[in-house]
Structure formats: structure tokens, C-alpha cells
């Protein structure tokens, strides 16, 4: 997305350009479902063009820049398709998956389409120009967003990776580490910087009886967006039955981001303890009964001997 003068961008974005896709493609056979429509970045456009297609939009510019690109919506069906386009702010769900916010206040609000509603003929691809206008007071760093298309009761989106030029900071923290008796370690990851992070996690647990867990660093399947908090967990099926352990989580990411946190957990086999306790109580009661019975017998013998004297 190279920066362009606003007037020129408006002229370029005046209309959607329709490109035929497989004009001779056969219609869907009777009794089979028609292929679904799709949305993707236009090939060969943007800051990082690719002849074989781009998985997402990438844009970079200074505050105040106006950036442009095109989104391609393909209708392989045999009927015209009406598609509505909108920008959205990207977000993380509580469990770490990527989603979009219902109300846009960042990148989603900065995206403007040449047409928000496009009618696409059968077996046709529509390339719709759009601009991203970076506010003059936009904070530097990553501003994740998405282009969302809606048609036939379905939404489909493409990520927009927007970076505003300026100082960047990669930082994260690990919080709320908790070890459950069910063999699971839960924790929160918080992105304290202004760049998107792909964290790597290492787990170590040391107990009274030695090393209980040692997992080498591995990449988590999470794209942690700036300012977001996610709650994740680690299975620990081989947790000790009897021990007192100290669990340490170490998380790193690109740009020098690093975070650590610990938690302690005592593993006690309460079933065995309760069974042993019940056995001890029963043994104690039996001993007490025997002692009491013996004392009564001895007392009776002394009374009998006193009556004979």
C-alpha cells in the first residue's frame, strides 16, 4: 500500500472493476451444492505484492498517510451475488483465537471502500479498491484490522496488518498462573507493547523429589494483538500424586519480549489419606475399647477378692 495523494486515490477508487473468471466454466451439476463465494487480497497489489496471492493485506505508513489496495470477491455461482463490505478492528477472543470487534474505533474505522455494496455477476470476480487513512495522531506500532465481506447470510474476512511508522515496543507479561488438581496449568498472557506477538512457552516444575516437569520452548498457536489479554492452559497428565512443586512459566517473543511467572502446588492423594485416616481411627477405637474392657475386668476381679478376705 504505497502512500498516494488523497485526490488521486479518490479518482482511482471511483468504481469497482469487474474481471471475468473462467467464462467457460461449467455450471454446478444438478443435485450438487454450488461453490461458495470467497474474498481475498487482489493479486499483485499493496506494499508486498505476490503473483501467487497474498494471505492478508499489509500496509505501512506514517501518521496522516493515505494508503490504497484492492479486495477481490469471487462469485463462482450461476446467479448474481450482492456483497456488502466493511472494515473491522481485529481482536483476540478470551481463549486466544482471532476475531473482530462489533464496533470499530481503530483500523476498521479508517478503511473506506469505493463501494460498500457490490453486485457481482455469475462466474465473476470483483476487485474493489479501498483506502486506509491513518489519522495524524495515530500511535506508532501495529494496528490489526480486517476487511469483512457479507453475503448469503455468511461473513468472510481477510486480515489487515497495518503498521504505523514510529518507535515500537515488544513486551508481554505472564499472569494468574494456577495449577489445578486435575493436571492442568492455566495462565494469562498480556501484550504490553504495540506489536503483534507470536509467543513461545517453556514450562518447568521442581518438587521435593526432584524435577517434575521440563518442557522445552515451543511456539504457541496464538497471535497476541497489542493490548490484549488471553487465558491459555497446559495439560499435565503426568502430574505427581504426592509432592510440593514450584511451576515456572517462561514466555518469549520477537523483539526481545520476555515474561516469567511462578505458582506452587501441593499434590496430596486425599483418597489414600482419608482411607488411612479412617483405618487409624478404627484402630484407635478398637484399642480404646480393649483397654477399657480390660480395666473393667481387672476392677471386677479386685472386688471379688475383697469379698473373700
C-alpha positions in Angstrom: 0.0 0.0 0.0 2.2 2.9 -1.1 1.1 6.4 0.1 -0.7 8.4 -2.6 -2.3 11.9 -2.7 -5.9 11.8 -1.5 -7.4 13.2 -4.7 -5.7 10.7 -6.9 -6.9 7.9 -4.6 -10.5 9.0 -4.7 -10.3 9.0 -8.5 -8.8 5.5 -8.6 -11.5 4.3 -6.1 -14.4 5.7 -8.1 -15.7 2.3 -9.1 -15.3 -1.4 -8.8 -13.6 -3.2 -11.6 -15.1 -6.4 -12.7 -12.9 -9.2 -14.1 -14.3 -12.3 -15.6 -13.2 -15.6 -14.0 -13.5 -18.7 -16.1 -16.1 -17.6 -18.5 -16.3 -21.1 -19.9 -16.5 -22.8 -16.6 -19.4 -25.3 -16.4 -22.3 -24.8 -14.1 -22.7 -26.8 -11.0 -24.1 -30.3 -11.7 -27.7 -30.9 -10.7 -28.1 -32.1 -7.1 -24.7 -30.7 -6.0 -24.1 -27.6 -4.0 -22.8 -24.6 -5.8 -19.2 -23.5 -4.9 -19.1 -20.8 -2.2 -18.1 -17.2 -2.9 -14.7 -16.1 -1.5 -12.8 -13.0 -0.6 -9.0 -12.4 -0.8 -6.5 -9.6 -1.4 -6.1 -8.7 -5.0 -3.0 -10.3 -6.6 -0.1 -8.0 -7.3 -1.2 -5.1 -5.2 -0.2 -3.5 -1.9 3.1 -2.9 -0.3 4.1 -6.6 -0.6 2.6 -7.8 -3.9 2.7 -11.5 -4.7 1.9 -13.1 -8.1 0.5 -16.3 -6.4 -1.7 -14.4 -4.0 -1.4 -12.8 -0.6 -2.8 -14.4 2.6 -3.5 -10.9 4.1 -3.2 -7.2 3.4 -0.1 -5.5 4.6 0.2 -1.7 4.9 2.7 0.6 6.4 2.8 4.4 6.6 3.3 7.5 8.7 0.5 9.2 10.6 -1.6 11.2 8.1 -0.8 8.8 5.2 -3.5 7.6 2.8 -2.8 4.0 1.7 -4.6 2.0 -1.0 -5.3 -1.6 -2.0 -7.9 -3.8 -3.6 -10.0 -6.6 -2.3 -11.2 -9.4 -4.7 -14.5 -11.1 -4.2 -15.2 -14.1 -6.4 -18.6 -15.4 -7.3 -18.3 -18.8 -8.9 -22.0 -19.5 -8.8 -24.6 -19.3 -11.6 -26.5 -16.3 -10.0 -25.6 -12.7 -9.3 -24.3 -12.1 -5.8 -24.7 -9.0 -3.7 -21.8 -8.5 -1.3 -21.5 -5.8 1.5 -18.0 -4.8 2.6 -16.9 -3.2 5.8 -13.8 -2.6 7.8 -13.3 -4.0 11.3 -10.9 -4.0 14.2 -9.2 -7.3 14.9 -9.4 -8.8 18.3 -8.4 -11.8 20.4 -11.1 -14.0 22.0 -10.7 -14.9 25.6 -9.1 -18.2 24.6 -6.7 -16.5 22.1 -8.4 -17.1 18.7 -8.6 -14.1 16.3 -11.9 -12.4 15.9 -13.3 -8.9 15.0 -14.9 -6.3 17.2 -18.5 -5.4 16.7 -17.7 -1.7 16.8 -14.6 -0.3 15.1 -12.6 2.6 16.6 -9.1 1.9 15.0 -8.1 0.4 11.7 -11.6 -0.7 10.8 -12.8 2.9 11.1 -10.0 4.1 8.9 -11.0 1.8 5.9 -13.1 3.3 3.2 -14.3 1.3 0.1 -15.0 2.6 -3.4 -18.4 0.8 -2.9 -19.7 -0.7 0.2 -22.2 -2.8 -1.6 -21.2 -4.6 -4.8 -23.4 -6.7 -7.1 -21.2 -9.4 -8.8 -22.5 -11.3 -11.8 -22.2 -15.1 -12.0 -18.8 -16.6 -12.5 -17.1 -13.2 -12.0 -14.6 -11.6 -9.7 -15.0 -8.1 -8.5 -11.9 -6.1 -7.4 -13.0 -3.3 -5.1 -10.5 -0.5 -4.4 -10.3 0.8 -0.8 -8.2 3.2 1.2 -6.8 3.3 4.7 -6.5 6.8 6.0 -4.1 6.9 9.0 -5.0 9.6 11.4 -2.4 12.3 12.1 -2.4 11.4 15.8 -2.3 7.6 15.3 0.0 5.8 17.8 3.0 4.0 16.3 3.0 0.2 16.1 0.7 -2.5 14.8 -3.0 -1.8 14.3 -4.6 -5.1 13.3 -7.8 -5.0 11.4 -9.8 -6.8 8.8 -11.8 -6.4 5.6 -15.1 -8.3 6.1 -17.5 -9.3 3.3 -21.1 -10.4 3.9 -23.4 -12.2 1.5 -26.0 -15.0 1.6 -26.0 -15.0 5.4 -22.3 -15.6 5.7 -19.4 -13.4 6.7 -15.8 -13.9 5.5 -12.8 -11.7 6.2 -9.2 -11.0 5.4 -6.7 -9.7 7.9 -5.2 -6.2 7.5 -1.8 -5.9 9.0 -1.3 -2.1 9.4 1.8 -0.7 11.0 2.1 3.0 11.7 5.7 4.2 11.5 7.5 5.1 14.7 9.0 3.6 17.8 7.9 0.0 18.5 7.9 -1.9 21.8 7.6 -5.7 22.1 6.6 -6.6 25.7 4.4 -9.1 27.4 3.7 -10.5 30.9 2.6 -13.8 32.3 -0.1 -13.6 35.0 -2.5 -15.6 37.1 -0.7 -18.9 36.9 -2.7 -21.6 38.5 -2.1 -25.4 38.8 -5.2 -27.5 39.2 -5.5 -30.9 40.8 -6.9 -32.2 37.5 -3.5 -32.0 35.9 -3.7 -28.6 34.1 -1.7 -25.3 34.3 -3.7 -22.2 33.4 -2.3 -18.7 32.9 -2.9 -15.3 31.3 -0.7 -13.7 28.6 -0.9 -9.9 28.2 0.6 -8.0 25.3 2.0 -4.8 27.0 3.6 -3.5 23.8 2.5 -2.1 20.4 3.5 -5.0 18.1 1.7 -8.3 17.3 3.5 -11.2 19.2 3.8 -14.9 18.5 4.8 -16.2 21.9 7.0 -19.2 22.8 6.4 -21.1 26.0 8.7 -23.1 28.3 7.4 -24.9 31.4 9.4 -26.2 34.3 8.3 -27.7 37.7 10.6 -28.6 40.6 9.4 -30.6 43.6 10.7 -32.0 46.8 11.5 -35.2 45.0 13.3 -33.5 42.0 12.3 -32.3 38.6 8.6 -33.0 37.9 8.2 -31.3 34.5 10.5 -29.9 31.9 9.1 -28.7 28.5 11.3 -27.1 26.0 10.2 -23.8 24.4 7.6 -24.2 21.7 5.6 -21.7 19.6 2.0 -21.2 20.8 -0.7 -21.2 18.2 -1.6 -17.6 19.1 -1.2 -14.2 17.5 -1.3 -11.9 20.6 -2.5 -8.5 19.5 -1.3 -5.3 21.2 -3.1 -4.6 24.5 -5.0 -7.9 24.6 -5.2 -10.5 27.3 -5.8 -14.2 26.7 -6.2 -17.2 29.0 -4.5 -20.4 28.0 -3.7 -23.7 29.6 -1.2 -26.5 29.5 -2.1 -30.2 30.1 -0.1 -32.0 32.8 -1.3 -35.6 32.8 1.8 -36.9 34.5 1.5 -34.6 37.5 2.9 -36.2 40.7 0.5 -37.9 43.1 2.4 -36.7 46.2 4.7 -33.7 46.1 5.0 -30.0 46.6 6.1 -28.3 43.4 7.0 -24.9 42.1 5.9 -24.3 38.5 7.7 -21.7 36.4 6.4 -20.4 33.0 8.8 -18.6 30.7 7.4 -16.8 27.6 9.4 -15.1 24.9 8.5 -13.4 21.6 10.2 -11.5 18.8 11.6 -8.1 19.6 13.0 -9.2 22.9 9.7 -9.7 24.7 10.1 -11.9 27.8 7.9 -12.7 30.8 8.0 -15.2 33.7 5.7 -16.2 36.4 5.5 -19.0 39.0 3.0 -20.8 41.1 3.2 -23.5 43.8 1.0 -26.6 44.2 0.8 -29.4 46.8 -0.3 -32.7 45.4 -1.8 -34.9 48.1 -3.6 -38.2 47.4 -6.6 -37.3 49.6 -8.3 -40.6 48.8 -5.5 -42.6 50.3 -5.1 -40.1 53.1 -8.7 -40.3 54.1 -8.6 -44.1 53.8 -5.6 -44.3 56.1 -7.1 -41.8 58.5 -10.3 -43.9 58.7 -8.2 -47.0 59.4 -6.2 -45.2 62.1 -9.4 -44.0 63.7 -10.9 -47.5 63.6 -7.7 -49.0 65.1 -7.6 -46.3 67.8 -11.2 -47.0 68.7 -10.6 -50.8 68.9 -7.6 -50.2 71.1 -9.5 -47.9 73.4 -12.4 -50.5 73.7 -9.9 -53.3 74.5 -8.2 -51.2 77.2 -11.5 -50.2 78.7 -12.7 -53.8 78.8 -9.5 -54.9 80.4 -9.8 -52.3 83.1 -13.4 -53.3 83.8 -12.3 -56.9 84.1 -9.5 -56.1 86.5 -11.8 -53.9 88.6 -14.3 -56.8 88.9 -11.6 -59.2 90.0 -10.4 -56.9 92.7 -13.9 -56.6 94.1 -14.3 -60.4 94.2 -11.1 -60.9 96.0 -12.1 -58.2 98.6 -15.3 -60.1 99.4 -13.5 -63.3 100.2 -11.0 -61.8 102.6 
